[in-house]
Amino acid sequence: MTRVYVCSCFGITETQVREHAAAGACTPRQIASASKAGTDCGSCVRRIQSLLGRGGCPRRELLDQGALALAGLDAPEGMAPPALREAA
């Protein structure tokens, strides 16, 4: 099997990006947190974005349907952003 590298700086492959996405990383920033991909020279960020696409992320699907991104997360009283406090 041929390895296709997405991030040359840290040796991260397409397969690894897809595995992180399957585990819940839905944005390039979340992929970076999981693998460091995109945190050095940044040239791979667009490729990561294209691999993530528009599907396969439960949170993104909820956002597309109009649900709040942070709905269901518990925040201490008064700590939630105003828009979330008003929505509750």
Secondary structure, DSSP 8 states (H G I E B T S, - for coil): ----EEETTTTEEHHHHHHHHHTT--SHHHHHHHH-TTSSS-TTHHHHHHHH-SSS-HHHHHHHTT--TTTT----TTTS-HHHHHH-
